[in-house]
Amino acid sequence: MTRAVLLDRETLDIGDLDFTELESSVDELVTYDQTSAHDAAARIGDARVAIVNKVVLSADVIEACPALELICVLATGVNNIDLEAAQRCGVTVVNCRGYGTEAVSQHAIAMMLALHTRLVDYHQAVRAGRWEQAPHFCFLDYPIRELAGRMLLVVGHGELGAAVAHKAECLGMRVQIAERPGAEIVRPGRVAFEKAIAETDVATIHCPLTQATHDLFNARVFGRMKPDAMIINTARGGIVNESDLADALRRGTIAGAGMDVLTEEPPKNGNPLLAADIPNLIMTPHSAWGSRTARQCIVSQTCENITAWKDQAPVRVVTG
């Protein structure tokens, strides 16, 4: 009998997803809206399958669940799972991949368009009554730029980065692909990061957070960028130094930024980018991935992961 426990359904489902397929892939599915790390082991209990999004499954939790054989992560990142403990205990860990390509790439482009058209500023000005007071049929208080002809630098050219590049080219942008920071050899079709950053008009980030990419965009890098350049981050918090970005925007070192991710989420302890006086900054709450289509795809991939594991041919296996 395959008993599965979903520990944090609320992080994926806002009541609009169909879980019928997932329920039929196991003999019993128990779901919880939220689960603390403290309660994880007790709630998994004798289940063979644990399904989690952000709940931390530490070595202690995994070792306390001897019946556990499969951990399904409802995301690509698995930093909340102790992979060494899972391997030691014979627990297979699988994840979901490529589910948010269209949603995230769309979000990145939307941020670029909003920043270049000053969409938020114009909207807020109209709501504040500025249009009624205008002496002419329109007002052009905020400089408008066109994406066509601008140089886009893609930092992280995987499936997501490639999708953003394709959409950008359709809008007339020129595209460069950054080589990995610090790489000694620049591969064909790529540009050294240090050289590219000085030439780019818009940098869009789609690389993972690693030791090499932590604080990749900092005061030094912002100082090398054009004063009318902009940055978009729909990847991970920590790749952009948030204090340095806030300072760069205030000083006009760069012209704008779109951020969907922060170092701490939710930012319960505050964040430099939440200050009200930062110009031309668009913030969204790590929502770029969250279209219904993308979230339903996660459910479908999880069904595939469970079925393949039951057939002793697991897919999307994560290695430590």
C-alpha positions as CSV (number, residue, x, y, z in Angstrom):
1,M,0.0,0.0,0.0
2,T,1.3,3.5,-1.0
3,R,0.4,6.1,1.6
4,A,1.5,9.7,0.8
5,V,1.5,12.8,2.9
6,L,1.4,16.3,1.4
7,L,2.8,18.6,4.1
8,D,2.3,22.2,2.7
9,R,-0.4,22.2,0.1
10,E,-1.1,25.9,0.8
11,T,2.2,27.0,-0.8
12,L,1.0,25.6,-4.1
13,D,-2.7,25.5,-4.2
14,I,-5.0,28.5,-3.7
15,G,-8.1,26.4,-4.3
16,D,-7.8,26.4,-8.1
17,L,-5.9,23.1,-8.7
18,D,-7.1,19.7,-9.6
19,F,-5.6,17.0,-7.4
20,T,-7.6,14.1,-8.8
21,E,-4.7,12.6,-10.7
22,L,-2.4,12.9,-7.7
23,E,-5.0,11.2,-5.4
24,S,-5.4,8.3,-7.9
25,S,-1.6,7.8,-8.1
26,V,-1.5,6.5,-4.5
27,D,-3.7,4.4,-2.2
28,E,-4.1,7.2,0.3
29,L,-3.2,10.9,0.2
30,V,-3.3,13.0,3.4
31,T,-2.8,16.7,3.0
32,Y,-2.0,19.5,5.3
33,D,-2.1,23.2,4.5
34,Q,1.0,24.0,6.5
35,T,3.5,22.0,8.5
36,S,6.3,23.2,10.7
37,A,9.7,21.4,10.7
38,H,8.9,20.3,14.2
39,D,5.8,18.5,13.2
40,A,7.1,17.0,9.9
41,A,8.2,13.6,11.2
42,A,4.9,13.0,13.2
43,R,2.8,13.9,10.2
44,I,4.8,11.7,7.8
45,G,4.5,8.8,10.2
46,D,4.3,5.5,8.4
47,A,3.9,7.1,4.9
48,R,6.1,5.8,2.1
49,V,5.9,9.1,0.2
50,A,6.3,12.6,1.5
51,I,5.3,15.5,-0.7
52,V,6.8,18.9,0.2
53,N,7.4,22.3,-1.2
54,K,9.2,24.3,1.4
55,V,9.0,22.2,4.5
56,V,12.5,21.4,5.8
57,L,13.2,17.6,5.9
58,S,16.3,17.4,8.0
59,A,18.3,14.3,8.8
60,D,16.4,14.0,12.1
61,V,13.1,14.0,10.3
62,I,14.2,11.5,7.6
63,E,15.8,9.2,10.1
64,A,12.6,9.3,12.3
65,C,10.5,8.0,9.4
66,P,11.8,4.4,8.6
67,A,8.9,3.7,6.2
68,L,9.7,6.7,4.1
69,E,11.0,5.7,0.6
70,L,10.2,8.7,-1.6
71,I,10.4,12.5,-1.2
72,C,8.6,14.5,-3.9
73,V,9.6,18.1,-4.0
74,L,7.0,20.4,-5.5
75,A,9.7,22.7,-6.9
76,T,13.1,22.5,-8.6
77,G,15.2,23.6,-5.6
78,V,15.8,21.0,-3.0
79,N,17.8,23.0,-0.4
80,N,15.2,22.1,2.2
81,I,16.0,18.4,1.9
82,D,19.0,16.8,3.6
83,L,20.1,14.8,0.5
84,E,22.9,13.1,2.3
85,A,20.6,11.7,5.0
86,A,18.1,10.7,2.3
87,Q,20.7,8.7,0.4
88,R,22.0,7.2,3.6
89,C,18.5,6.1,4.5
90,G,17.7,4.8,1.0
91,V,15.1,7.5,0.3
92,T,14.8,8.6,-3.3
93,V,14.4,12.4,-3.8
94,V,12.7,13.7,-6.9
95,N,11.7,17.2,-8.0
96,C,9.8,19.1,-10.7
97,R,11.5,20.8,-13.6
98,G,10.6,23.2,-16.4
99,Y,7.1,23.8,-15.1
100,G,7.4,27.6,-14.9
101,T,9.3,28.4,-18.1
102,E,6.5,30.3,-19.7
103,A,5.2,32.0,-16.6
104,V,8.6,33.2,-15.4
105,S,9.9,34.3,-18.8
106,Q,6.6,36.2,-19.3
107,H,7.1,37.9,-15.9
108,A,10.6,38.9,-16.7
109,I,9.5,40.5,-19.9
110,A,6.6,42.2,-18.2
111,M,9.0,43.8,-15.7
112,M,11.2,45.1,-18.5
113,L,8.2,46.6,-20.3
114,A,6.8,48.2,-17.1
115,L,10.1,49.7,-16.2
116,H,10.8,51.1,-19.7
117,T,7.3,52.5,-20.1
118,R,7.2,53.7,-16.5
119,L,3.9,52.0,-16.3
120,V,3.6,52.0,-12.5
121,D,4.6,55.7,-12.2
122,Y,2.0,56.8,-14.8
123,H,-0.7,54.6,-13.2
124,Q,0.0,56.1,-9.8
125,A,0.0,59.6,-11.2
126,V,-3.4,59.1,-12.8
127,R,-4.8,57.7,-9.6
128,A,-3.5,60.7,-7.8
129,G,-5.4,63.1,-10.1
130,R,-2.4,64.3,-12.2
131,W,-4.3,63.8,-15.5
132,E,-7.2,66.0,-14.5
133,Q,-4.7,68.8,-13.8
134,A,-2.7,68.4,-17.0
135,P,-2.7,71.4,-19.4
136,H,-2.7,69.1,-22.4
137,F,-4.3,65.9,-23.5
138,C,-1.4,63.9,-22.0
139,F,1.5,64.4,-19.7
140,L,5.0,62.9,-20.1
141,D,6.5,63.4,-16.7
142,Y,8.4,60.1,-16.8
143,P,10.9,59.3,-19.6
144,I,9.7,56.4,-21.8
145,R,12.1,54.0,-23.5
146,E,11.6,51.4,-26.1
147,L,13.0,47.9,-25.7
148,A,13.7,47.6,-29.4
149,G,17.4,48.0,-30.1
150,R,18.4,47.6,-26.4
151,M,21.0,45.1,-25.5
152,L,19.8,42.3,-23.2
153,L,22.3,40.3,-21.2
154,V,21.1,36.8,-20.1
155,V,22.9,35.6,-17.0
156,G,22.1,31.9,-16.9
157,H,21.2,30.6,-20.3
158,G,19.2,27.4,-19.4
159,E,15.7,26.7,-20.4
160,L,14.4,29.9,-18.6
161,G,17.1,32.2,-19.9
162,A,16.6,30.9,-23.4
163,A,12.9,31.6,-23.2
164,V,13.4,35.1,-22.1
165,A,16.0,35.7,-24.8
166,H,13.5,34.4,-27.4
167,K,10.7,36.7,-26.2
168,A,13.1,39.7,-26.1
169,E,14.3,39.1,-29.6
170,C,10.6,39.1,-30.7
171,L,10.4,42.6,-29.2
172,G,13.5,43.7,-31.2
173,M,16.1,43.5,-28.5
174,R,19.6,42.4,-29.1
175,V,20.8,39.5,-26.9
176,Q,24.1,38.6,-25.4
177,I,24.7,35.5,-23.2
178,A,27.0,35.9,-20.3
179,E,29.7,33.4,-19.6
180,R,29.9,32.1,-16.1
181,P,31.5,34.6,-13.8
182,G,35.2,34.0,-13.3
183,A,35.4,31.4,-16.1
184,E,38.8,31.3,-17.7
185,I,37.4,30.2,-21.1
186,V,34.6,32.0,-22.9
187,R,32.6,29.5,-24.9
188,P,31.5,30.3,-28.4
189,G,28.3,32.4,-28.5
190,R,28.9,33.8,-25.1
191,V,30.5,37.0,-23.7
192,A,32.8,37.4,-20.6
193,F,30.6,38.6,-17.8
194,E,32.9,41.6,-16.9
195,K,32.9,42.8,-20.5
196,A,29.2,42.2,-21.1
197,I,28.1,44.0,-18.0
198,A,29.6,47.2,-19.2
199,E,27.8,47.0,-22.5
200,T,24.4,45.8,-21.5
201,D,21.2,47.8,-21.3
202,V,19.2,45.2,-19.4
203,A,20.5,42.3,-17.4
204,T,18.1,39.4,-16.7
205,I,19.1,36.8,-14.1
206,H,18.3,33.1,-14.5
207,C,21.2,31.3,-12.8
208,P,21.1,29.4,-9.5
209,L,22.4,30.8,-6.2
210,T,25.8,29.4,-5.6
211,Q,29.0,30.5,-4.0
212,A,30.1,31.9,-7.4
213,T,26.9,33.8,-7.9
214,H,26.3,35.1,-4.3
215,D,26.3,38.9,-4.4
216,L,27.2,38.7,-8.1
217,F,25.5,42.0,-8.7
218,N,27.0,44.4,-6.1
219,A,28.2,48.0,-5.9
220,R,31.2,47.3,-8.0
221,V,29.2,45.7,-10.8
222,F,26.5,48.4,-10.7
223,G,29.3,51.0,-11.0
224,R,30.4,49.4,-14.2
225,M,27.0,49.4,-15.8
226,K,25.5,52.1,-17.9
227,P,23.5,54.8,-16.0
228,D,20.5,53.9,-18.1
229,A,20.9,50.2,-17.6
230,M,18.3,48.0,-15.7
231,I,18.4,44.7,-13.9
232,I,15.7,42.0,-13.6
233,N,15.9,39.1,-11.1
234,T,13.4,36.3,-11.2
235,A,16.0,33.7,-10.1
236,R,17.0,33.7,-6.4
237,G,17.6,36.3,-3.7
238,G,21.2,36.7,-2.8
239,I,22.5,36.9,-6.3
240,V,21.8,40.7,-6.1
241,N,23.2,42.5,-3.1
242,E,20.0,44.3,-2.0
243,S,21.6,47.1,0.0
244,D,23.9,47.9,-3.0
245,L,21.0,47.9,-5.4
246,A,19.0,50.2,-3.2
247,D,21.9,52.6,-3.1
248,A,22.5,52.3,-6.9
249,L,18.9,53.2,-7.7
250,R,18.8,56.1,-5.3
251,R,22.0,57.6,-6.7
252,G,21.0,56.9,-10.3
253,T,24.0,54.6,-10.8
254,I,21.5,52.4,-12.8
255,A,18.1,53.4,-14.0
256,G,15.7,50.7,-12.8
257,A,15.2,47.2,-11.4
258,G,12.6,44.5,-11.3
259,M,12.9,42.0,-8.4
260,D,10.7,39.0,-7.8
261,V,13.0,37.4,-5.1
262,L,14.7,38.5,-1.9
263,T,17.3,36.9,0.3
264,E,14.7,36.3,3.1
265,E,11.2,35.3,2.0
266,P,8.9,36.5,3.4
267,P,10.9,39.5,4.5
268,K,9.7,39.5,8.1
269,N,12.9,41.2,9.2
270,G,12.6,44.0,6.7
271,N,14.7,44.5,3.6
272,P,16.6,47.5,2.1
273,L,14.5,47.2,-1.1
274,L,11.2,47.7,0.8
275,A,12.0,51.4,1.5
276,A,9.4,53.7,-0.1
277,D,11.9,56.2,-1.5
278,I,13.6,53.9,-4.1
279,P,12.9,55.1,-7.6
280,N,11.9,52.9,-10.6
281,L,11.9,49.7,-8.6
282,I,9.2,47.1,-9.2
283,M,8.8,44.4,-6.5
284,T,6.7,41.2,-6.7
285,P,6.4,38.5,-4.0
286,H,8.2,35.6,-5.7
287,S,5.1,35.2,-7.8
288,A,6.7,34.9,-11.3
289,W,6.2,31.1,-11.3
290,G,2.7,31.1,-10.0
291,S,0.4,30.9,-13.0
292,R,-2.3,28.2,-12.6
293,T,-0.9,26.4,-15.7
294,A,2.5,26.2,-14.1
295,R,1.2,25.0,-10.7
296,Q,-1.0,22.4,-12.3
297,C,2.0,21.2,-14.2
298,I,3.8,20.7,-10.9
299,V,0.9,18.4,-9.8
300,S,1.1,16.5,-13.0
301,Q,4.9,16.1,-12.8
302,T,4.5,14.8,-9.2
303,C,2.1,12.2,-10.4
304,E,4.6,11.1,-13.0
305,N,7.3,11.0,-10.4
306,I,5.3,8.8,-8.1
307,T,4.1,6.5,-10.9
308,A,7.6,6.1,-12.3
309,W,9.0,5.3,-8.8
310,K,6.3,2.7,-8.2
311,D,7.3,1.2,-11.6
312,Q,10.9,1.1,-10.3
313,A,12.1,3.5,-13.0
314,P,12.2,6.8,-11.1
315,V,12.5,10.1,-13.1
316,R,13.7,13.6,-12.1
317,V,15.9,12.0,-9.4
318,V,18.0,14.5,-7.5
319,T,21.5,13.5,-6.5
320,G,23.3,14.9,-3.6
